[in-house]
Amino acid sequence: MNVMVAEHIGFCFGVMRALNIAKKTKERTDKPVFTLGPLIHNPQAVHELEELGIHPINSLDEAPGGILIIRSHGVPPDVIEKAKEKGFEIVDATCPFVKRVQEYARKLCEEGYRVIVVGEENHPEVIGIIGHTGGKAEAMNKRRIPVIEDRDRIGMVAQTTQSIENLKLAISYVVERVKELKVYNTICNATYMRQQSTKLLAKEVDLMLVVGGKMSANTSRLVEIARNEGCETYHIETKEDIDPAWFSGKITVGVASGTSTPDWVIKDVVEYIKNL
């Protein structure tokens, strides 16, 4: 089986940074170390952290105290304040590019704009961004389209893992309805490069496997992009998810991954396919 791997693949800067922060934090302390939610959206990477003694919690009430690492997606400011009140030492592993979106959203809100975040309303990154506007910003996506009035002054940012196509759709929808629209293109460059390389690869292969956590927004976006190119595509987390029947009649298989997928998981998938 011929295997082609996307040009841009594996961990992005923000994910590597968050993992390094978590590991170094554990190395320097005997205190219990927690992350509020999974540090990144990849079960295999999170499991490795748990083996090191870094445990995810879903609520501040689940731990008596210790060190709390803020996930790469960020959190609303009030969450950090509540954690401090409970006695947690805070280590902030929020991706710097996510912090930039939070700052732009806050700035737009202070300037009097009605702030729209192009992204999934239930995604932790978007929840965090909205939190930095005091809850005033609104999420916008294909399922959730705000009512726009011509007197509105709209400020727009995007979840860092959104596709450029989704941002363009949001801009075109809003710009026809208002006289003032201020947009910050906050899609992460690493995300964009992975989307572009996935799109190009999907044009060249008979089958695409996109490797990454099922909860990973950027991985799901790659699946959507590959399928939009008309390529048969499957979203897998590890080689154990692969069905050999998928490869019947196929000559060339493409492999892409989200920004939170470990290299060793990608290598296992590639080797598995080559040995079919």
C-alpha positions in Angstrom: 0.0 0.0 0.0 1.4 3.4 -1.0 1.2 5.9 1.9 1.5 9.6 1.5 1.8 11.8 4.6 0.6 15.4 4.7 3.4 18.0 4.6 2.2 19.7 7.8 1.4 17.2 10.6 1.6 16.6 14.3 1.9 18.9 17.3 1.7 22.6 16.9 3.7 25.1 19.0 0.9 25.7 21.4 0.4 22.0 22.1 4.1 21.3 22.6 4.4 24.4 24.9 1.5 23.2 27.0 2.9 19.7 27.3 6.3 21.0 28.3 4.8 23.3 30.9 2.9 20.5 32.4 5.9 18.1 32.5 8.2 20.7 34.0 5.6 21.7 36.6 5.4 18.1 37.8 9.2 17.8 37.9 9.6 20.8 40.2 7.0 19.9 42.8 5.7 17.3 45.2 2.3 18.9 45.2 -0.6 17.2 43.4 -0.9 18.5 39.8 -4.2 18.8 37.9 -5.4 20.2 34.6 -8.9 21.7 34.4 -10.3 19.5 31.7 -7.9 17.7 29.3 -4.8 19.8 28.7 -5.2 19.1 25.0 -7.8 17.2 23.0 -5.9 13.9 22.6 -6.7 10.9 24.8 -3.3 9.3 24.2 -1.3 12.4 25.2 -3.6 12.9 28.2 -3.0 9.3 29.3 0.7 9.8 29.2 0.4 12.9 31.4 -1.7 10.8 33.9 1.1 8.3 34.1 3.4 11.1 35.1 0.9 12.1 37.8 -0.8 15.0 36.1 -4.6 14.4 36.3 -7.5 16.1 34.6 -10.4 17.3 36.6 -13.7 18.6 35.3 -14.6 20.7 38.3 -12.6 22.7 40.9 -14.5 20.7 43.5 -12.9 17.5 42.4 -9.6 18.3 44.0 -8.7 19.7 47.4 -5.9 22.0 46.1 -2.5 21.8 44.7 -1.3 23.1 41.3 -3.8 23.7 38.6 -2.6 23.9 35.0 -4.9 25.9 32.7 -5.5 24.0 29.5 -4.1 25.1 26.1 -7.6 26.2 25.1 -7.8 28.8 27.9 -10.6 29.5 30.4 -12.8 32.5 31.4 -11.1 34.9 33.9 -13.6 34.1 36.6 -12.5 30.4 36.6 -9.0 31.4 37.5 -10.2 33.7 40.3 -12.3 30.9 41.7 -9.4 28.5 41.6 -7.2 30.9 43.5 -9.9 31.4 46.1 -9.9 27.6 46.6 -6.1 27.7 47.2 -4.8 26.4 43.9 -1.5 27.6 42.5 -2.2 28.5 38.9 0.1 27.6 36.0 -1.2 29.0 32.8 -0.6 26.8 29.7 -3.0 28.7 27.5 -1.7 28.8 23.9 -0.3 32.3 23.2 -2.4 32.5 20.0 -5.5 31.8 22.0 -4.5 34.5 24.4 -4.3 36.9 21.5 -7.9 36.1 20.5 -9.0 36.7 24.0 -7.3 40.1 24.0 -8.8 41.1 20.7 -12.3 40.1 21.8 -11.9 42.1 25.0 -10.6 45.1 23.1 -13.4 45.0 20.6 -15.9 44.8 23.4 -14.3 47.8 25.2 -14.5 49.8 21.9 -18.2 49.3 21.8 -18.5 46.6 19.2 -20.9 43.8 19.3 -18.4 40.9 19.4 -18.9 37.7 17.3 -16.7 34.7 17.7 -16.7 32.4 14.7 -16.6 29.0 16.3 -18.3 26.3 18.2 -20.2 27.7 21.2 -19.5 24.6 23.4 -15.8 24.4 22.6 -13.6 25.4 25.6 -11.6 27.9 23.6 -14.8 29.7 22.5 -16.2 29.6 26.1 -12.9 31.1 27.3 -12.9 33.9 24.6 -16.5 34.8 25.5 -15.6 34.9 29.1 -12.9 37.5 28.4 -15.7 39.8 27.2 -17.7 39.4 30.4 -20.0 37.0 28.6 -21.1 39.7 26.0 -19.6 38.1 22.9 -21.6 35.6 20.8 -20.6 32.4 19.0 -21.4 32.1 15.3 -21.3 29.0 13.2 -23.4 27.2 10.6 -25.9 26.0 13.2 -26.0 29.2 15.2 -26.4 32.4 13.2 -27.1 35.6 15.2 -29.7 38.1 14.1 -27.8 41.1 12.7 -29.3 44.6 12.5 -28.0 47.4 10.3 -27.2 49.7 13.2 -24.9 47.1 14.8 -21.2 47.8 14.9 -19.7 44.3 14.6 -16.3 43.1 15.8 -15.3 39.6 14.7 -12.7 37.1 15.8 -12.3 33.4 15.1 -11.7 30.3 17.1 -8.0 29.5 16.2 -8.9 26.1 14.7 -11.7 27.3 12.4 -11.3 27.0 8.7 -10.7 30.0 6.6 -13.8 29.1 4.6 -16.0 29.3 7.7 -14.5 32.7 8.5 -15.2 34.0 5.0 -18.8 32.8 5.1 -19.3 34.6 8.4 -17.8 37.8 7.1 -19.8 37.7 3.9 -23.0 37.1 5.9 -22.4 40.0 8.3 -20.9 42.6 5.9 -24.1 42.7 3.8 -26.1 43.6 6.9 -24.1 46.3 8.7 -22.2 49.5 7.8 -19.3 48.7 10.2 -17.4 45.5 10.5 -14.0 45.1 12.1 -12.4 41.6 11.7 -9.3 40.1 13.2 -8.3 36.9 11.4 -7.2 34.9 14.4 -7.0 31.5 12.7 -3.7 29.9 13.8 -1.1 29.6 11.1 -0.3 26.0 12.1 -4.0 25.2 11.8 -4.2 26.9 8.4 -1.1 25.1 7.1 -2.5 21.7 8.1 -5.8 22.5 6.5 -4.1 23.4 3.2 -1.8 20.4 3.2 -4.8 18.1 3.9 -6.8 19.7 1.1 -3.9 19.2 -1.4 -3.3 15.6 -0.3 -7.0 14.6 -0.5 -6.9 15.5 -4.2 -4.0 13.0 -4.8 -5.1 9.9 -2.9 -7.8 7.2 -3.0 -8.5 7.3 0.8 -7.7 9.6 3.6 -7.1 8.8 7.3 -7.1 11.8 9.6 -5.5 10.9 12.9 -6.5 12.7 16.2 -8.8 12.9 19.2 -12.5 12.6 18.5 -13.0 15.7 20.6 -10.4 17.7 18.7 -12.0 20.5 16.7 -9.0 21.0 14.4 -8.9 17.3 13.6 -12.6 17.2 12.8 -12.1 20.2 10.5 -9.5 18.3 8.6 -11.9 15.4 8.1 -14.5 17.9 6.8 -12.0 19.5 4.4 -10.8 16.1 3.0 -14.4 14.9 2.5 -15.3 18.2 0.7 -12.6 17.3 -1.9 -14.6 14.1 -2.6 -12.1 11.8 -0.9 -13.3 8.9 1.2 -12.1 9.9 4.6 -12.1 8.3 8.1 -11.3 10.0 11.5 -9.3 7.7 13.7 -7.5 8.1 17.0 -5.1 5.2 16.8 -4.3 2.2 14.5 -6.7 0.1 16.5 -9.6 2.1 14.8 -8.6 1.1 11.3 -10.8 -1.4 9.4 -8.7 -3.2 6.7 -11.9 -3.4 4.6 -11.5 0.3 3.9 -8.4 -0.3 1.7 -10.1 -2.7 -0.7 -9.4 -1.5 -4.2 -7.3 1.4 -3.0 -3.8 2.1 -4.2 -2.7 5.3 -2.4 -3.7 6.3 1.1 -3.1 9.8 2.6 -2.5 10.4 6.3 -3.1 13.7 8.0 -3.4 14.7 11.6 -4.6 17.4 14.0 -2.3 19.7 15.9 -2.6 17.6 19.1 -1.7 14.2 17.7 1.5 12.7 19.1 4.2 11.7 16.5 4.3 8.1 17.8 0.5 7.7 17.1 1.0 8.9 13.5 4.0 6.6 13.0 2.1 3.6 14.3 -0.8 4.3 11.8 1.6 4.7 8.9 3.5 1.5 9.7 0.2 -0.4 10.1 -1.0 0.7 6.7 2.3 -0.2 5.0 2.2 -3.7 6.4 -1.4 -4.5 5.2 
